[in-house]
């Protein structure tokens, strides 16, 4: 657990440092300096990219994580793991590239709504390839217990480079048409430092070695990879299909507003993402050793820690939501309910912790495939029916409902098949404390008048929330891991002063 605590804590710091940078870009610079439709274009390009990356990987990363204990041997270059992954990635990318070329006219059929996507369609290729290779290298490092490098590069550096490119637009040095190419470079650059870091990991080798790929192991490995193509694709569907369908059914303008509003849901998910990256290799090793007790402990603690952080962030967003949208152009106020709906769905995700990671790494992984088939049907159907009626709010409702569905289904499978129960009365206490604290903060007097006063109101409200919430969580000792992190942080701050 010490490895998880340290890397999850540092990973969370990197993640939220990136969130701060991303917040400046997505909430301040983009809405005021590029149009809603151009904002929508960036969202759609990224959404397609993540879906294409998942398909291009051919399930190798998921299978590699589950079966990495079979490859692990630094003296033998981890038995050709990276070579196999690279070849698989290039084959998958070639297939996807041919598919994009052949079906371009179908994909960009909404060109009459916005020619932006059609004009920039082939930019999908470089960002998809860069992200595909990054994920392979990041997954390799993660399997060898280095989860921090990838987190820093993906969550902070990438967003910082995008911020720098945006500043050139802000100061009118470049147009959006020029910015989009710098944006592509910023999105894909992180593969270079990731490769340089991976080379320093013990056992790095790109030499072929198929000694571990016996006929029996190969069948098991590639069968699992095939199944995870579908499950991984489903995960991308729930995260990104809303923007793709919203752009197609409604407009790129509404998609741009939705993209900025939905940013807050991704903020809430950062804590669980950091815990997941740190815990995944340990869970895989624990399954290999049949140490279910350790997995159960990790599962339970992940739920508590993630919900504590998630409720704090949710309160910060909810209590400041009116102030936040006062800082945006008036057209963006239509996204206020999107924020609330998506964040409520994300709370359920945080409360159920690592259920997906545990299920996919267990021998019952095929159940996740069934769950994900249902997820695709539910997500696409809900978006198809709700977007024409409720617009961006319909997309948010579909996302929240789908989030509850797949987490509840995974929770039940893990409960009945692995006999693991992560939920406790601590989770109820966290929600009660959060509601009570939120009620208190809501009665604080408002400071208003201009944008500076609005920022001051957000600042003092957030500081009081953090002090009260942190004190209650520390006093209750519901998460010894968080208590230790807060204590260490306090000691470092006190020592500094």
C-alpha positions, 0 to 999 in steps of 0.5 A: 500500500505504501507504493499506492499511497505515494504514487497516487498522492503524487499522481493526484498532485500532477493531475490537479496541477494539470487540471488547473492549467486545463481550467485556465485554457478551457474556462478562460482562454478558449471561450473568450478567444475562439468561437463555440464551434471551434471549441466544438471542433477540438472536442470532436477531434479529441473524442474521435482520437480516443476512440480510434486509439482504443481500437488501434491498440487491438486490446494489447495494453489491457492484455499486457497489464493482466499478463505482464507477470508472465513477461516480467524479466528485466534481464531478458528485456521483459521477453519482447513485451515492447516489440510485441506491443509496437508491432500490434500498435502499428498493425492496428493503426494501419487498419484504422488509417485505411478505415478512415480513408475509406469511410471519410465521406460517411464520417464527415456527412455533417459538413454542411453544419460545420466544414471545420471537421471536414477541413481538419479530418486528417489531423486525426492521424498524427494525434492518434498515432502519438497517443497510441504509442504514448499509451503503449510506453506509459502502460509498460512503465506502469507495469513496472510501477512507474505511474508518475511519468505518464501522469505528469506528461498526459495530465500536466505537460500536454495541457501546458503546451496547449495553454502556450499555443492558446496564448499565441491566439490570445495575443493575436500572433496566430489565427485559429487556422494556424493554432490548430496545427500547434494544437496537434503538436501539443497533443502529440508531443508527450510521446517523445519524453515518454519514450526517453523515460521508458528507455531508462526503465530497467529491462527496456528492449525493442528486440523480438522475443516470443519465448513466452508466447506459447500456443496455449498462452497466445490463445489466452492472451489474444482472446483476452485482448480481443474481448478488451477491444470491445470493453475498452471501446465501450469505455471510450464510448461513454466518455466521448460519444456524447460529444460526437453525437451532439455535434452530429445531431445538434451543432458544433456550437452547442458541442463547444459549450458542452465541452467546456461544461463537461470539463468539470466531470473530468476534474472529479475523476482525476483522483480515481484515475491516479489511484487506478494507475497506481493500483493496477499493477499491484492488483495484477500481481495480487491476482497472480499470487491469489492474494484476494485479501490485499485486493479487497483492502485496496478496493475498500480504501479506493472507494473511501479516498476517491469519494472524499476527494470527489465530494470536496471537488463537487462542493467546490463546483456546486457552491461556485457554479453561478460565479463560474458562469459569470466569468464566461460569455453569456452563451455558455450559461446554457451549460450550467445544468450539464455541470451538475448532472455530469458531476452527480453521475461521477460521484457514483463512479467514485463511490464504487472505486476500482470495480472495473480494474478488479473485474478486468484483471480477474478470471471473470473478465468476460462479464465485463464484456457483457456489461460493455455491450449493454453500455454501448447500446444504452449510451448510444440509444439514450443520446439518440433519443435525449439529444433531440429533446433536451440538447446538451442536457440530454447528452449529460443525462445519458452520460450520467445514467450510463455511468451509474449503469456500468458501475452498478453492474461491475459492483454486483459482479465483483460482489457475487463472484469475488465476494468483495464488498468495498462499501461501508458506513464511512461512505454514508458519513462522507455524504452526510458531512458533505451535505451539511458542510455544503449547506453551511457554506451556501449561507455565506454572504455573496461578494458581487459587483464585477469580475474581480469581486466574483473571483474574490467570492469564489476564493474565500468561499473555496478556502472556508470550504477546504478548511472546514471539510479538511478538518472534518475529514481529518477528525473523523479519520475515515481515510488514514491515507489522506490523513497522513498526506494532509499531515505531511503537507502541513508539516512541510508548509509549517517547516517552510514558514 
